Amino acid sequence: MVDPNIAFSLYLKHLRLKHNLTQKQIARMLGMKNIYSYQRLESPKKVNPSLSMIGKIKTIFPEFKIDDIFTKK
């Protein structure tokens, strides 16, 4: 099983790339003041999203399934 922090970061990056969006575009869509705040979400060592941030991510990527991060495959 993959560590949830690594899974979250990689899954988020995968969805961003799948939708052809830049980190800057996503940061703006999430209402972040700078790109560095978003880059922390894609960094497995620094990621620690709040529930409200996960909710915002879900509005941008409706296919984002938090269960997939914690499910053993």
N, C-alpha and C positions, 0 to 999 in steps of 0.2 A: 504494500500500500504506500502511496506517495504521501509525503508530509503535506498537510492541508495548506500551509503557507505557499509551498512550491506549486501545488495544484491550482490554488486561487490565482496566483500571479501568472502562471502559464495560460490558464483558461481565459483570463481577462485579455492578455496579449493576443491570444488566438482570435478571440471575438473581434478585437479592434482591427486586426489585420484582415480578417474575413470581410469586414465592412469597409475596408480601404480608408480607415481614419487614422490621422496622426495622433500622437500623444497630446499635442497642443490642442487639437480639435476636441478630444475627449475631455481634457482638463477644463476647457471652456464650457462644454456641455454639462459638466458636473458642478459648475459654479466655483471652480478653484481659482485662486488668485494667481497661481503660477504653475508652470509645467512640472516643477520639482515635486509638488504635492502629488501629482498623478504618478510620476515615475516611481514614487515609493510604493504605490499599489502594484506595480509590475516587478518590484524587487522582492524576492522571497525572503530576504533577510530583514527587510524593513516593513513589510506589509502587516497592517493591523487595522483593517477597515471597521468602521462603526456600522451599526445596523442601519443608520440613516444613509450612509454611503453605499451600502449594499443595495438599499432600496433605490437610490438614484441610478446605480449601475443597471439594475433590473429594468428601469424605465427606458434606458438607452438600448439595452440588449434584452428584450423580453425572453429570448431563448436561454438566458443565463440561468442555470439550475444549480443552486447552492448545494443541493443533495449530491450532485456529481463530484463535488470536492471531497466529500466525506465517505463516499460509497466505494467499497472494495470492488475492483474489477478484475 
